[in-house]
Amino acid sequence: MKVLFVNGSPHEHGCTDLAMQETCKVLQKHGIDTEILWLGTSSLQGCIACGKCHKKGKCVFEDAVNEVNGRADEFDALIVGSPVYYGGPCSQITAFLDRLFYSGAAKWTGKPASSIVSCRRGGASAAYDRLNKYFEMSNMPVVTSQYWNQIHGNSADEAAQDLEGLQTMRTLGENLAWLLKCIEAGRKAGIEAPAYEKRIGTNFIR
Ligand SMILES: Cc1cc2nc3c(=O)[nH]c(=O)nc-3n(C[C@H](O)[C@H](O)[C@H](O)COP(=O)(O)O)c2cc1C
């Protein structure tokens, strides 16, 4: 089993990464592999709403979005992370996730997911809610912890002092490991994935 972490922070080894590493350690203790993808500091293209992905099956822009969607089968769960910028997630992670889900949400159906946010002081829960929105409309079970998955600090050194935040990340790892093992056991016992109806789309113009 393998879990993909996507870090949208411009700091490869900042607070968001520190929190993710804490969750990774717990997953690894349970024999679950982890990979952290750092999106970097070059600006990531946002969605241009061309809709071509629905015909092509992938985004028109060839970057990390198509790479990750192309590798979705390798991963059993997805965790995304972001620093809080003005009470929301940073633009790097929303650009990535808008395109990842608009062009390939079906690839992630049934895979547990969660988000992690880091901030100096406030706005964490709004950013956390925003990130979970991607999973909540993509048939992905959202994994929670003992508190919302947030860590506080302006630097990794400061975040390392947030003992409750770090414990929250470890509990997230425990809950995710447990759920992944339950899903695997269910599959082996013959529990089938849900069969969904054809999706109805209404736009309320009449
Ligand atoms: C543009 C910008 C906006 C920010 N907005 C907030 C904010 O609304 N609330 C907050 O508590 N911290 C805010 N911060 C601080 C970061 O969220 C905080 O330092 C975070 O933990 C950094 O995570 P990282 O090391 O993973 O990048 C902001 C920082 C920047 C650069």
The ligand as a Gaussian input file, in Angstrom:
#p B3LYP/6-31G(d) Opt

LIG

0 1
 C        1.062000      35.390000       1.485000
 C        0.965000      34.811000       2.861000
 C       -0.256000      34.831000       3.533000
 C       -0.362000      34.294000       4.809000
 N       -1.589000      34.286000       5.432000
 C       -1.705000      33.757000       6.658000
 C       -2.975000      33.720000       7.308000
 O       -4.015000      34.107000       6.790000
 N       -3.015000      33.203000       8.558000
 C       -1.901000      32.741000       9.212000
 O       -2.013000      32.326000      10.350000
 N       -0.691000      32.702000       8.595000
 C       -0.564000      33.201000       7.341000
 N        0.648000      33.164000       6.703000
 C        1.757000      32.431000       7.331000
 C        1.870000      30.982000       6.825000
 O        0.612000      30.370000       6.719000
 C        2.706000      30.137000       7.797000
 O        3.972000      30.710000       7.940000
 C        2.800000      28.684000       7.359000
 O        2.925000      27.875000       8.476000
 C        3.966000      28.433000       6.412000
 O        3.958000      27.066000       6.023000
 P        5.155000      26.455000       5.126000
 O        6.414000      26.568000       5.958000
 O        4.799000      25.032000       4.850000
 O        5.222000      27.275000       3.901000
 C        0.779000      33.692000       5.436000
 C        2.008000      33.683000       4.752000
 C        2.104000      34.226000       3.488000
 C        3.431000      34.146000       2.758000

